[in-house]
Amino acid sequence: MRKHPWITSILCILLAFAAWVGYELYRSYHWPVVNTFTMESDKLHRDYKIVILADMHGQMFEGLEEQVAEVDPNFIVLVGDMVDADKENTEEVLAVVQKLMQISDVYYAYGNHEVIRARKETDLYEKLEKTGVFILDGIQYDIGDDIRLGGLYDYPFGWNKGGYNTADSAPEKVQTYLQNFVDTTRFTLFAAHRPDSFYYSDASEVYPIDLVVSGHIHGGQVVLPFKGGLYGGDQGWFPKYCHGMYTKNKIHMLVTSGLGTGDEKLPRFNNPPEICVLELKGKQYGSENTGNNQ
């Protein structure tokens, strides 16, 4: 019996679609890509190149360190969830961190998976500190002549009596830290694993941070063509702040889609692991390639 031509066409389309789905699933879990974002500031006397990594979730990526080394960053910021709460491969993650430290200084901000994992692996924070990384949790560092780098796992807001998220109802130590952090003429770079730290409250109106870098949302897990991320934690469906550079009130925010994914309901799809490169350019001083020098 002769087959109808339309049946053959449909089968070809379905096979092509299945091949595309398989390809996008595979590359979303295995093939890191380098994406570069640029910001200018007249607070900078020179240019800086910074690698931002997040959400590795204990997954190993072959050649990751080599890709980072090719960027030749001034320093590296790890924005949390490099370990996974349910994986017992902390030593493998620490080995990656130590390899990154051979490239440049590494600053490490905690994510929710570090916090959860530390309850099971009580010496996790001690292990991280022993690697020699600079911990970003209520601590700040002045880098070179231009940058103040800080970080905080705690939310920069609390609940007031009316049930609103307000910066003035945050714990006193959090308010004091952030007030001191922004009290500078340097460019302020702040690592907050969860972007809802600043989109979910009035903290973006209170603290004039030049740039907040975040992860956590995994780029929306599934990235739909022409639409973007499908789901993003507390932001829900079609999250507004899931990947890229944003402005909210007094702050700018850079959200990386990160490297991996934890045990999520949705697979990571059409969403390759990201090595995020932030190029900071001294606006009023002109461009100057500084390479890996502090």
Buried (B, 14 or more C-beta within 10 A) or exposed (E): EEEEEEEEEEEEEEEEEEEEEEEBBEBBBEEBEEBEBEBBBEBBEBBBBBBBBBBBBBBEBEEBBEBBBEBBBBBBBBBBBBBBBEBEEBEBBBBBBBBBBEBBBBBBBBBBBBBBBBEEBEEBBEBBEEBEBBBBBBBBBEBBEBBBBBBBBBBBBBEEEEEEBBBEBBEEEBBEBBEEBBEEEBBBBBBBBBBBBBBBBBBBBBBEBBBBBBBBBBBBBBBEEEEBBBBBBEBEEBBBBBBBEBEBEBBBBBBBBBBBBBEEEEBBBBBBBBBBBBBBBBEEBEEEEBEBEE
